């Protein structure tokens, strides 16, 4: 009797004694985070400041300072900027000027006039093209564009209309600086998040304030960590979350879904993670994509009972977690019938940007960030 009585007591005591150690092992302190930052990017300026801001951002978003969260953020920052809040882009001014001249060069007559305007306004000696040519960071170009908007508004007597925010959408669509800061956050994502917390429309100054915050150390991480970690995925590996960060939320899940639809229907599809086509505002276009056509064909071929209306209704949820619970998603997954059918795969997307080398893809981005993440997770830290 005594033997069977004391065994559970000591067993429970051992578990209780081990709990603080297990809990401590799952989280990191700001000092340890600074060490992880230094390991990820030796020689980084003010690693302690970066670490403190990272922990502050996690707390602000109710995310625990678990090692996996800290390492995921460190991996993206190290890859995107090397821990620089407003990183210099090599040859940015030269690249931007060439892109502008090429773009306007495709417009007969009006294109030459636009280039001439940039070279002579607001004054011939201090013109917008000169500012573009001298740009070293994305913020330099962003501020030049804002100056152009302000000048155009003032000279056309529309400055009051601009400040009311009535043309925000038009102005943002034409701002080519759309990913910024230490984590290269999508500006549209940051603005959408900010609008969720407001009951009044954002003025143009409000929009600029969000952009300005993105160029700071704290702000870049605030929106970047929210974009990276602020949603449920169902992924078993972080690499798919890193791919989503580059390609859009749930792109990895949708790419695997596309691959399965292609396999079952016999119709070749690009596993790019986009099941529908979208305009610059992020709204779905009415055009029927190849993925949607393949789903219609598959439903008819296998008697899934999914008509075009139901398929379109479900596909409109592809950017949300709820798509995985739709009739279309579940019916297609059920057809796999136990065959190897991954829930997620890295989307196959070629990335085109003046800031990137030719041949860079979402897969290469995800692999590099994941390599940094794994190294961070494996690094030994002192208590």
N, C-alpha and C positions, 0 to 999 in steps of 0.2 A: 504493500500500500504506500509506504513512504517513498519507494523508488518511483512509482507512477505519479506521485504527487509533486515531487521536486523537479522532475524533468521538464514539465511544461513551464514551471516558474522560471527556471534558469534559461529555457529556450526563449521565453517572452522577454526576459531581461536582456539577453544578448541582442535580440532584434531591436529593442528600445535603445540600447547603447549604440547600435550601428546607425540609427536614423540620422543623427546630426551630421555624421561623416558623409552619408549618402547625399543628404541635402546640400552640404557644402560643396561636394564634388560636382553637382549639377549647375552651380552658379559660379560666376566669377566676380571679383571685386574690380573697382576702377583701376587699381594698381596693376592687377593681373591683366586687365584689358589693355592697358598701356604697354605692357610687356608683349602681348600678342600682336599689337600694332607694330611695335619695333621689329618683331620677328618677320612680320609680313612685308614691311617696308623699312629696312634699316636706314637710319639717318633721317627719318621723318621729323619735321618740325613740330614741336609741342605735342608729343604723343599723349602726355598726361591730359592736356586740354581736349584732345580728340576723344579720349576715353571718358572723361567726365561728361562731355556733351552727348556721347553715345548712350551712356547710362541714363542721363536726364531725358533723352528722347524716348528710350524704352519705357521709363516710368510714366511719362506723359501719355503713352499709348497703352498703358496697362499690360505691358509685355515684361515678363520676368527677365532678369539679366542672366538667363541660362547660357551656357557656353555655345550651344548651337545657334542661338539668336545673335550673340555677339560675333561669332565667327562668320556667320552668313553675311552680316553687315560689313565686317572687315574685308571679306573676300571681294565683295562688289566694289567697295571704295578703292581697294588696292588695284583692282583691275581697271576701273574707270578713270581714276585721277591720281593714284599714288598718294592719296591724302593731301590734296590741294583743293581748297574750297572753290576757287575759280581758276581752273587750270589753263595754262597757256597751250594753244593749239599751234603746232609748227606751221609756218607759212599761211596762217589763216587769212590775213589780209590779201595776199596775192591770189589765193584760191578763191576767195569771195569775189574779188574784182573780176576775175576771169569768168566765174559762173554768171555774174550779173551781165557782163558784156555778151556772153554766149546766149543767155536767155533773151535779152532784148534784141540781139542780132537776128533772131528768128521772126521778129515782127517788123515788116516793111515800114519805113518812114517813121512810124510812132516809136519804134525801138531806138532809133538814132536820137530822136528828140528826148527820150527819157534819159539816155546816157548823158546827153548834153546838159540836161537839167541838173543831174547829179554832180556834174563837173563845174557848175556855175552857181549853185545855191548852197547855203544862204548867201555866201559871197564867193567870188572867184578865188580869193586867197584862202578861205577856210570853207571848202566845199565838202559835201557829203561823201563824194568819191574818195577824197583825200583821207577822210576819217575811216572809211571802209578799208582803204589800202594800208592804213597804219594799225589796224586792229590786231591785237595779239590774243585776246580771249573772247569767248562767246558774249560776255557782258559788254565788251567794247562794241560789238556789232549790234547787240540788243539796244544799247543806249543810242547808237546812231540811228537805228530805225525809229526809236521813240522821238528823237529830235526831228526826224523827217515828218512824222505824224503831227507833232506839235506845230511845226512850221507850216505844213499844209493846212492845218485847222485854222491857224491864225490868219493866214493870207486869204482864206476862203470864207472867213467869218463863221466857221463851224466849230470853233474851239469850245463853246458852251455845250454844243450837242455832243462833242467828243467826251467831255468831262462827265456828262450825265450817263455815259455808258451805253448809249443807244447804238453805237457802232462797234462795240467791243468784239463781237464775233467776227466781223469783217477785218478788223485790225489784227486780231490774233491769227486768223487764217493766213494772213500775208507776212507774218513774222516768221522768218525762216529759222530762228533760234528756238527750237522746240524741245530739246533735251539739254539740261544745263546742270552745273554744279558738280560737287565731288562724287555724286552717285549717278550723274547724268539722268536725272529724273525727267520724265515726260511732263512738260509744263501743263499740258491739258489735264493730266491726272491731278496735279497739284491744285489747279483751278477748280476742277470738278469737286475735289474734296473740300475745298474752302466754301464753295457754294452750298454744300450740304448743311453747313452750320449757320447759314444766313437766311433771313426771311425777306430781305430786300435785295434787289439786283446789285451787282458789283459795279462801282464806277470804274472809269479807266485808271484812276489812281489806286483803287483797290487791287486791280489786276497787276499793276506795276509793283505794288507792295509785295504781292506773292512772288513775283519774279525776283525782286530784290532779295527776299528772304532765301530763295533757292540758292543764291550765290554765296550765302554765308555758311560757315561750318555747321552750325546747329540746324539751320533751315534745310540745307541739302540733305542732311541725315534724317530730319523729321519726316519729310515727304518721301525720301528714298526708302527708309525702313518701312514706312506704311505701305508703299507700293510693293515692296519685296515680301514682307511678312504679314501684312494686315488683312489676310483672307485665308479661309480654309481651302485646302486643295485636294486632300485625299491621296497625295503622292507618298510613296514609300521612300523616295530618295530626294535629296535637296537639289540635285542637278536639274530636275524638271522645274523647280521653282526658279532656278537661275535662268533657265531657258524662257520661262514666262516673263521674267523681268525684261528680257530683251525683245520678245515677240508679242507680249500681251498676255493678260491673265487668262489662264486655262488653255493657252495655245498648245501645251504639251498633251493635255487630255484630248483636245480636239484633233491633234495630229494623229494620235493613236486611233481615234474613232474614224478618221478619214482612211487610214491604212486598212482598217477592218472592213469598211464599206467597199473599198477598192477590191479587196481580196474576195469578198462575198459576191460582189456584183460582176466582177471581171472587167470593170471599167477603170482605166488608169487615172489616178488622181495624184495631185501634188500634196504631200503631207506637210502643208505649211501652217496648219492650225486655224485657218480662216475658212469657215463653212459658208459664209456669206460675203458679199462685197459691201464696202462702206464708203461714205463720202468723207470730206474733210472734217465734218462735225462729229463723225463717229456714228452716224445714223445709217442703218441698213438700206441698201439700194434695192429696187424692185427686180433688178436683173436676176435671172436664175443661174446660179453658179454650176460648175461641173459637179461639185459635191452634192448639191441639191438635186440635180438631174439624176445622179447615180442612186441617190436615196429613193427617188420616185420609181426608178427602174427596178431597184431591189425589192421594194414593197410589192410591186406588181408581180415580179418573178417568184417571190417566196410567199405571197399571200399574207403580208403583214397587216393589211387592213389600214394602212396609213395613206390618206389622200394628200394631195398637194397642199391643201390648207393646213392640215395637222402638222405636216413636215415643216412648213414655213413657220408656223406658230412656235414649234419647238426649237428650231434653229435660231430664232430671235433671242433665245436664252443662252446662246453659246458662250457669251462673255460672263456668265454667272455660274455659280455652283449648282443652281437648280437644273441646269441642262442635263446633268447626270441622272435626274429622276424623271425625265420626260418619256413619253410613250416611244418616241423615235429612238432615243438612246438605248432604252431598256430592250426594245424589240430587236435592235441590231446586235446588241451584246449577247442576247439570248441565242441568236443564230450561231454563235461561235461554238456552242455545244461542247464545251470542255477543251477545245483546242487552245493552243498558246495564243493569248489575246491580251497583250499588255494594256493596262489602264492609261498609261502615259508613255510618250516617246518624244525625244527632242525634235522639234519642227525643223524641216529642211528649208531654210531661208537664206538666200544670198543677200548680204547687207551692202547697200550702196550709199556711201556718204563721203564727203571730202575729208572727214576726220579719220576714215578707216582705210587700211591698205586693201588693195584689190584681192578678192578671194576670201575675205573675212565672212564668216557665216554665223548664224545663231548657234550652230553646233560647236564651233570653235570657241565662241564666247562662253557658252555653258561649260565646256570642258575646262577652259582656263580658270573660270571662277570656281568651279568645283574642285579643281586641283588645289587652289589657294585655301578653300574651305577645309578640305581634308587635312592639309598641312597644319592649319590652325587648330583643328580638333585634336590632332595627334601630338601637338607640342606639349612638352612637360613644363609645368608651372610650379613654382614654390608656393606654399600656403600663404 
